[in-house]
């Protein structure tokens, strides 16, 4: 089994840096505080227009034409509309399944957030808060969301799999990212008691989640678990006979390689990719089909400044005001890291690029030079990303 | 001189069918009534998110990668924010000029609406109302908007030209379209006195507009006038020496050919294109550089039903619920009408496709089968539209 796809990031789970207009006029840094700072009417209006325009049928046509086979769709825990003040968004994946089935794409639906946080990242929905795993009723709530997802989409032709939870953080990454300082909590009281998830908790949660969703999910559909940022530590997870078609998802970003000490040069990136990504995936492929569910071409070398582990002007790290490299130099860097990473994922069962689209304006907004490499559409159009199946294979219905 | 480009329709001048979510919960059929039916806060929130997401830097990269050289940007008369309750939108073309100049595209900025209407179409901003030319103070207002546009953008490297007014209707088209019935006015009193513009008025307006903007516009930038839907009737317009680089814009849609009696078959379309589009453009090219500023692949044959001159479910004309033709059959039809039309525009000075993008959902919404051919992005990705300069030439900065 091999799958090549792209994430529809920022569609149903917001990230401020990918879509700044949604957060305009607020001090919210994450999705949790957005409806708490806007009136109900304005929040609803912004969110509904965003959802109806950010990803549409035409994007599924474009993704197919790029030669991709699948999309990973991050969804929030309030998907079903039962967690006010958030607005449910089940209508959107409902539509997406029709688009995917019409154009021959597969969907990995990915529960990307959990109430009270599973990682404390902005993209986990609430900065600096990470204590979901310590709230049994919220753990149960998440299981019920997964069950409802499985019931609703389990037998859809367009379903590739369900990812039970995105990036539940464990201790090593909690320390590397220095979560409380990189993602300061807006409400210190709410953040109290935050910390990494334990391996034991995750093992138990994954097994429970598997049981709850497999009831609705035919065996050929995949159940995807994230490695908690410890790719090699999952060898003894879910080894029992009853667990079928469990896929291990690892996320690998060059900015994290940099944070891990990788020098900011192309040869160093290529060596790191070979040594860590390729070998790690190859090793774990003995235990699970392994996908790299998030990665991209972004790196500090192409930005021409140290992004300090992928921090932007929003984190107070100043980027370049204007382009330093020529178009050819950028293309050379991106093609080299694209080729090496694609080769690493070939040792496993495939990948999903992060992300299909972002609204970052590298021309009119200061400090964003180099951040367009997170956008697969731009990477393909600039010729940075090799289109897998020949140049723009045509979509057909 | 030859220019190949695409319209950024529905970005700054709304059309309900292209972006239904903006109109949700209202009975408004046009942009005029939208702020009159929504609260100020909700109107502003919808419009701002739409403007910030519908067209972004990444679209300029994509358009360049399609081999296009230019974009035509329709703007409303309230561009500068001095016509409440509308919200000005000069920030958007400001950004677009930076994108265009970064990626090597040219901009034709097109005044697409006039207060009290210049055609009575929904895309003129107010259905069924067409009496702008009878309101001297509004004619003067439009001239002042054009002057401000010229002053602001006249010397920009990215400026190709300014179109002084989109589709001011004259008598023949007023009758063909049966404007009062196809676009019924929401307020009969407001519509009173509506009717086509006279040729004399247009001649005078174009000359005045030329004088007002040429002051700011270097001679090499184009002043574009629309033919008022009478391509051959403009031979005696602006023949005097002082008028330099005046371009004549004609809009040609196969749905109008159908309304003119063209049979709904591919051979009939090809014959009509040759006989009317190609010969007409060739004839008028003796007098002006002629562009076809709006056209597309849409036709009733590919829809498999008579659209009655391009009417949709919004006009009460029921479309097909599901696809009748195979992908190959559709491709054959669209490629044939694309080739013939592109050949016709080659007799003149180029074209702008209508439009780059639309949000129409042919899969989840009933009756829209075939309407994706208005969307150049989809036409390219489906292989219906031949990419001018080789397959997806890569953008460079």
Boltz contact constraints between the chains, C-beta under 6 A:
constraints:
  - contact:
      token1: [A, 21]
      token2: [B, 49]
      max_distance: 6.0
  - contact:
      token1: [A, 21]
      token2: [B, 52]
      max_distance: 6.0
  - contact:
      token1: [A, 41]
      token2: [B, 41]
      max_distance: 6.0
  - contact:
      token1: [A, 41]
      token2: [B, 42]
      max_distance: 6.0
  - contact:
      token1: [A, 42]
      token2: [B, 41]
      max_distance: 6.0
  - contact:
      token1: [A, 42]
      token2: [B, 45]
      max_distance: 6.0
  - contact:
      token1: [A, 45]
      token2: [B, 42]
      max_distance: 6.0
  - contact:
      token1: [A, 45]
      token2: [B, 45]
      max_distance: 6.0
  - contact:
      token1: [A, 45]
      token2: [B, 46]
      max_distance: 6.0
  - contact:
      token1: [A, 46]
      token2: [B, 45]
      max_distance: 6.0
  - contact:
      token1: [A, 46]
      token2: [B, 49]
      max_distance: 6.0
  - contact:
      token1: [A, 49]
      token2: [B, 21]
      max_distance: 6.0
  - contact:
      token1: [A, 49]
      token2: [B, 46]
      max_distance: 6.0
  - contact:
      token1: [A, 49]
      token2: [B, 49]
      max_distance: 6.0
  - contact:
      token1: [A, 49]
      token2: [B, 50]
      max_distance: 6.0
  - contact:
      token1: [A, 50]
      token2: [B, 49]
      max_distance: 6.0
  - contact:
      token1: [A, 52]
      token2: [B, 21]
      max_distance: 6.0
  - contact:
      token1: [A, 53]
      token2: [B, 53]
      max_distance: 6.0
  - contact:
      token1: [A, 53]
      token2: [B, 54]
      max_distance: 6.0
  - contact:
      token1: [A, 54]
      token2: [B, 53]
      max_distance: 6.0
  - contact:
      token1: [A, 56]
      token2: [B, 359]
      max_distance: 6.0
  - contact:
      token1: [A, 57]
      token2: [B, 361]
      max_distance: 6.0
  - contact:
      token1: [A, 57]
      token2: [B, 363]
      max_distance: 6.0
  - contact:
      token1: [A, 58]
      token2: [B, 375]
      max_distance: 6.0
  - contact:
      token1: [A, 58]
      token2: [B, 377]
      max_distance: 6.0
  - contact:
      token1: [A, 58]
      token2: [B, 378]
      max_distance: 6.0
  - contact:
      token1: [A, 61]
      token2: [B, 378]
      max_distance: 6.0
  - contact:
      token1: [A, 61]
      token2: [B, 381]
      max_distance: 6.0
  - contact:
      token1: [A, 62]
      token2: [B, 381]
      max_distance: 6.0
  - contact:
      token1: [A, 65]
      token2: [B, 381]
      max_distance: 6.0
  - contact:
      token1: [A, 95]
      token2: [B, 364]
      max_distance: 6.0
  - contact:
      token1: [A, 98]
      token2: [B, 363]
      max_distance: 6.0
  - contact:
      token1: [A, 98]
      token2: [B, 364]
      max_distance: 6.0
  - contact:
      token1: [A, 99]
      token2: [B, 363]
      max_distance: 6.0
  - contact:
      token1: [A, 102]
      token2: [B, 363]
      max_distance: 6.0
  - contact:
      token1: [A, 327]
      token2: [B, 396]
      max_distance: 6.0
  - contact:
      token1: [A, 327]
      token2: [B, 397]
      max_distance: 6.0
  - contact:
      token1: [A, 359]
      token2: [B, 56]
      max_distance: 6.0
  - contact:
      token1: [A, 361]
      token2: [B, 57]
      max_distance: 6.0
  - contact:
      token1: [A, 363]
      token2: [B, 57]
      max_distance: 6.0
  - contact:
      token1: [A, 363]
      token2: [B, 98]
      max_distance: 6.0
  - contact:
      token1: [A, 363]
      token2: [B, 99]
      max_distance: 6.0
  - contact:
      token1: [A, 363]
      token2: [B, 102]
      max_distance: 6.0
  - contact:
      token1: [A, 364]
      token2: [B, 95]
      max_distance: 6.0
  - contact:
      token1: [A, 364]
      token2: [B, 98]
      max_distance: 6.0
  - contact:
      token1: [A, 375]
      token2: [B, 58]
      max_distance: 6.0
  - contact:
      token1: [A, 377]
      token2: [B, 58]
      max_distance: 6.0
  - contact:
      token1: [A, 378]
      token2: [B, 58]
      max_distance: 6.0
  - contact:
      token1: [A, 378]
      token2: [B, 61]
      max_distance: 6.0
  - contact:
      token1: [A, 381]
      token2: [B, 61]
      max_distance: 6.0
  - contact:
      token1: [A, 381]
      token2: [B, 62]
      max_distance: 6.0
  - contact:
      token1: [A, 381]
      token2: [B, 65]
      max_distance: 6.0
  - contact:
      token1: [A, 381]
      token2: [B, 395]
      max_distance: 6.0
  - contact:
      token1: [A, 382]
      token2: [B, 394]
      max_distance: 6.0
  - contact:
      token1: [A, 382]
      token2: [B, 395]
      max_distance: 6.0
  - contact:
      token1: [A, 383]
      token2: [B, 394]
      max_distance: 6.0
  - contact:
      token1: [A, 391]
      token2: [B, 391]
      max_distance: 6.0
  - contact:
      token1: [A, 392]
      token2: [B, 392]
      max_distance: 6.0
  - contact:
      token1: [A, 394]
      token2: [B, 382]
      max_distance: 6.0
  - contact:
      token1: [A, 394]
      token2: [B, 383]
      max_distance: 6.0
  - contact:
      token1: [A, 395]
      token2: [B, 381]
      max_distance: 6.0
  - contact:
      token1: [A, 395]
      token2: [B, 382]
      max_distance: 6.0
  - contact:
      token1: [A, 396]
      token2: [B, 327]
      max_distance: 6.0
  - contact:
      token1: [A, 397]
      token2: [B, 327]
      max_distance: 6.0
